Amino acid sequence: MKTSTPKGFTLVELLVVIAIIGVLIALLLPAVQQAREAARRMTCSNHMKQLGLALHNYHDTNLVFPPGVLADGLNDGLNSFPTNMSWMPMILPFIEQGPLHDQLSPYMKTRSSSSFPTALFDTPIETLMCPSDPNRGQTGEVHNSGNADPPPDYDDGFHGNYLLCHGSEEITTTTDNAASGMFYYLSKHDFSSVTDGTSNTVFAAEILLAPSNIAGKRDWRGRYYRAEHLSSILSTLLPPNTTASDKMRTCEGAPANPIYAPCTQSTNTQVIYARSQHPGGAMTMFGDASVRFVPETIDTITWNRLGTRAGGEVTDF
């Protein structure tokens, strides 16, 4: 009696199966990537919403919004009181970082680097990071050999993706205290200042960070704890994801991918533009704490107008 043996797959059949699996993966992979980016974008939006609510709560408590920078201007010295902090440390209690604020507070009032708590200043703050930016959560900076500004034992701390808006212009040494937006050097604005309407005024947007671990390079963009050189506020002069370079006193002048976060060194004129890794635009928070995705194709004039607090312009965004 004949016994039958199980018939296996032929080589052709195996190749066909592999080809089908390959096609299915090719079809599914973009969908998976899109789903992941959608989730990251939603998280980014939620983070900006929390920032907006924190600013509102700060205003409710203090009857004024925090200044963009606690410094006199671009030429403010290293030892200026109160240490050239940005708006960020002031809102820590309103983003569930009260203990961090309390521990950092003594060091926010002095330039003394004695027993400086580097680990505290390097504490990552998830609420201020966009999950789509691979360089999120940068800390400190790589100092050039022999550089004494800041001192070697003075750490720049955590850098974030979200900056407040100073208006629709570049900041210069002659205009640093007269910006058109809500947050700039020693600004003191409340809701009554926003005559353009809170839903028509940009309060914050996101930026991209440059790597801080490249030897011989320094980048101050997104720096919150030493913000005298415009590292914590941005402009609506050009639309999101513009190919134009940011201008900073100290920035990474030659990144591996110059389109990612281009920057040109400039001492007297400084500006940071909104940028993101979200395809097609950047998340933006308005004065009513609403968060909207602003496309990079937005009309430049419209984007300019959205950055001002009292320009009297009519916008259709």
C-alpha positions in Angstrom: 0.0 0.0 0.0 1.4 3.4 -1.1 1.8 6.1 1.6 1.5 9.7 0.5 4.0 12.2 1.8 3.0 15.8 2.5 3.7 18.1 -0.3 5.9 21.1 0.6 6.0 24.6 -0.9 7.9 25.0 -4.1 10.5 27.7 -4.4 8.2 29.7 -6.7 5.4 29.5 -4.1 7.7 30.7 -1.3 8.9 33.6 -3.5 5.3 34.6 -4.2 4.4 34.5 -0.5 7.5 36.6 0.4 6.6 39.1 -2.3 3.0 39.4 -1.0 4.3 39.9 2.5 6.7 42.6 1.2 3.9 44.4 -0.6 1.7 44.3 2.5 4.5 45.7 4.7 5.1 48.5 2.1 1.4 49.3 2.2 1.1 49.3 6.0 4.4 51.0 7.0 3.4 54.5 5.8 0.1 54.1 7.6 1.9 53.1 10.8 4.3 56.0 10.5 1.4 58.4 9.9 -0.4 57.1 12.9 2.7 57.6 15.0 3.2 61.1 13.8 -0.5 61.9 14.4 0.0 60.7 18.0 3.1 62.8 18.4 1.3 65.9 17.0 -1.6 65.4 19.4 0.9 65.2 22.3 2.6 68.3 21.1 -0.8 70.1 20.9 -1.6 69.0 24.4 1.7 70.2 25.7 1.1 73.6 24.2 -2.4 73.7 25.6 -0.9 73.1 29.1 1.5 76.0 28.5 -1.4 78.2 27.5 -3.3 77.4 30.6 -0.2 77.9 32.7 0.2 81.4 31.3 -3.5 82.1 32.0 -3.1 80.9 35.6 0.0 83.0 36.1 -2.0 86.0 34.9 -4.8 85.2 37.2 -2.4 85.1 40.2 -0.2 88.1 39.3 -2.6 90.1 37.2 0.0 90.3 34.5 1.8 87.9 32.1 5.4 87.0 32.8 8.0 89.1 30.9 9.6 87.4 27.9 13.0 87.9 29.4 14.2 89.3 32.7 17.0 91.4 31.2 17.4 95.0 29.9 18.2 93.9 26.3 20.6 92.3 24.0 23.6 93.9 25.6 22.6 93.1 29.2 25.7 91.9 31.1 26.4 88.5 32.5 26.0 89.6 36.1 22.7 91.4 35.7 20.0 90.9 38.3 18.0 88.8 38.2 20.2 86.6 36.2 18.6 87.0 32.8 16.0 84.3 33.3 13.2 83.8 30.8 9.5 83.5 31.4 9.8 79.7 31.9 11.1 79.5 35.5 8.3 81.8 36.5 5.6 79.5 35.3 7.1 76.3 36.8 4.5 76.2 39.6 1.7 76.3 37.0 2.9 73.3 35.0 3.1 71.0 38.1 6.8 71.8 38.7 6.4 73.6 42.0 9.1 71.6 43.9 11.6 72.3 41.1 10.8 76.0 41.2 11.3 76.1 44.9 14.7 74.3 44.7 15.9 76.5 41.9 14.7 79.8 43.3 17.8 80.7 45.3 20.0 80.2 42.3 17.8 82.4 40.1 18.7 85.4 42.2 22.5 85.2 42.0 25.2 84.6 39.5 27.3 82.8 42.0 28.4 79.4 40.7 29.3 78.1 44.1 27.8 74.6 44.5 25.7 75.3 41.4 23.0 72.6 41.1 23.6 71.5 37.5 21.4 68.4 37.8 18.4 70.6 38.9 18.8 73.0 36.0 19.2 70.0 33.6 15.8 68.5 34.8 13.8 67.7 31.6 10.3 69.2 31.5 8.1 67.0 29.4 5.5 69.7 29.0 7.9 71.9 27.1 9.1 69.2 24.6 7.7 68.2 21.2 8.0 64.5 20.8 8.6 64.8 17.1 11.9 66.6 17.6 14.7 64.1 17.8 16.9 66.7 19.6 14.3 67.5 22.3 15.5 67.7 25.8 18.9 69.2 25.1 20.8 70.5 28.2 23.7 72.8 28.7 26.1 73.6 25.9 29.5 72.5 24.6 31.9 75.2 25.6 34.8 76.3 23.3 38.2 75.8 24.8 39.0 78.5 27.3 35.7 80.2 27.0 34.7 82.0 30.2 31.1 83.0 29.2 29.5 81.4 31.0 31.9 80.1 33.6 32.8 76.4 33.1 30.9 75.5 36.2 27.8 77.4 35.1 25.3 75.2 33.3 22.7 76.5 30.8 20.2 73.8 31.8 17.3 72.4 30.0 16.4 73.7 26.5 12.8 73.4 25.3 10.8 73.4 22.0 8.3 76.0 23.0 9.0 79.8 22.8 6.8 82.7 23.5 6.2 85.3 20.8 7.8 88.8 20.9 6.1 90.1 17.8 6.6 90.2 14.0 10.0 91.8 13.8 13.7 91.1 14.4 15.1 92.2 17.7 18.0 94.7 17.6 19.9 96.6 20.2 17.7 99.6 19.5 14.3 97.8 19.5 14.8 95.2 22.1 12.3 96.9 24.6 9.7 97.9 22.0 8.5 94.7 20.3 5.0 94.4 18.9 4.0 91.2 20.6 3.3 90.1 24.1 6.6 88.8 25.4 9.9 90.6 25.2 12.6 92.2 27.4 11.0 93.3 30.7 7.5 93.2 29.1 4.5 93.8 31.4 1.3 93.1 29.6 -2.1 91.8 30.7 -5.2 90.9 28.7 -6.1 94.5 28.2 -3.0 94.8 26.0 -4.3 92.4 23.5 -6.6 94.7 21.5 -6.3 92.5 18.4 -8.1 89.8 20.3 -6.7 86.8 22.1 -7.8 84.4 19.4 -6.0 86.5 16.8 -2.7 86.9 18.7 0.1 84.3 18.8 1.4 83.7 22.3 3.7 80.8 21.5 5.0 78.4 18.8 7.4 75.6 18.5 11.0 75.5 17.3 13.6 72.9 16.5 16.6 72.4 18.7 20.1 71.8 17.4 22.3 69.0 19.0 24.3 70.3 21.9 26.9 67.5 21.9 29.0 68.6 18.9 32.5 69.5 19.8 33.3 73.2 19.3 29.7 74.2 18.7 27.3 76.1 20.9 23.6 76.8 20.4 21.5 78.9 22.7 18.1 78.5 21.0 15.5 77.2 23.4 17.6 78.1 26.4 15.4 79.2 29.3 17.7 79.8 32.2 20.0 82.3 30.4 17.8 84.2 28.0 19.3 87.6 27.6 20.3 86.9 24.0 16.8 86.1 22.7 16.9 82.3 23.2 13.4 82.0 24.7 11.2 84.2 22.4 10.5 84.0 18.7 9.1 86.1 15.8 6.4 85.8 13.2 8.4 87.7 10.7 8.6 84.7 8.4 6.2 81.7 8.2 6.9 78.4 10.0 9.6 76.2 8.6 11.1 79.0 6.6 14.5 78.2 4.9 15.8 81.5 6.1 18.4 81.3 8.9 17.7 82.2 12.5 20.0 84.9 13.8 21.6 84.4 17.2 24.7 85.7 19.0 25.7 82.1 19.6 24.3 79.2 17.6 25.3 76.2 15.7 26.5 77.8 12.5 27.1 74.6 10.5 24.7 71.8 11.6 24.9 68.4 9.8 21.6 69.3 8.1 21.5 73.1 7.6 17.8 72.9 6.6 16.9 71.4 9.9 17.7 74.4 12.1 19.7 76.9 10.1 21.3 79.7 12.0 23.7 82.6 11.4 25.7 84.3 14.1 24.7 87.9 14.7 25.5 90.2 17.6 23.2 93.1 17.1 20.2 91.6 15.3 18.6 88.4 16.6 15.6 86.4 15.6 14.2 82.8 15.9 11.5 81.4 13.6 8.9 78.8 14.3 9.9 75.3 13.0 8.8 71.8 13.6 9.2 68.2 12.4 5.5 68.0 11.8 5.0 67.8 8.0 3.7 71.1 6.6 3.7 73.5 9.5 4.1 74.0 13.2 1.8 74.0 16.3 1.0 77.4 17.6 -0.7 78.6 20.8 -2.9 81.7 20.8 -3.8 84.1 23.5 -7.1 82.3 24.3 -4.9 79.2 25.0 -6.2 77.5 21.9 -3.7 75.5 19.8 -3.8 75.5 16.0 -1.6 73.9 13.4 -0.3 76.8 11.3 0.7 75.7 7.7 4.0 76.7 6.4 2.1 78.1 3.3 0.3 80.7 5.4 0.5 84.2 3.9 3.4 86.0 5.3 1.5 89.2 6.0 -1.2 87.2 7.8 1.4 85.5 10.0 3.0 88.9 10.7 -0.3 90.3 11.9 -1.0 87.3 14.1 2.2 88.1 16.0 1.2 91.6 17.1 -0.9 92.3 20.1 -2.3 95.7 19.1 -1.7 96.2 15.4 -5.4 96.8 14.6 -5.2 94.6 11.5 -7.9 92.3 10.3 -6.8 88.7 9.8 -8.7 85.9 8.1 -6.8 82.9 9.6 
